C-alpha cells in the first residue's frame, strides 16, 4: 500500500517549531524557497516564544528533574 506524501510546508513549520523550542537561532533555517522558509520561520517564532516563556522539551524537563 502506498503512503501519502507529507505536506512539506507543514513539515517545515514543525521543524522550525522544534528548533525554536530548543532555543536555536533563526539563522539555522535550512530552506531557501519563500513558502517553506515562511512556514519554518512561523514555526520557529511560535516555538521560540514558548522557549523564552520557560517551556522546555519533555526530555529537557525530565533531565532537569532527574539531576536536581
KAKA-V333752 format. One record per residue. D_CENTER is the distance of its C-alpha to the mean C-alpha in whole Angstrom. Layout:
# KAKA-V333752
((D_CENTER) (D_CENTER))
This chain:
# KAKA-V333752
((30) (28) (24) (23) (20) (17) (16) (14) (13) (11) (10) (8) (7) (5) (4) (3) (2) (2) (4) (5) (6) (8) (9) (9) (11) (10) (13) (11) (10) (12) (13) (17) (18) (17) (16) (13) (12) (13) (11) (8) (9) (9) (6) (5) (9) (8) (6) (8) (11) (11) (11) (14) (15) (15) (13) (12) (10) (14) (15) (15) (17) (19) (20) (21) (23) (25) (25) (27))
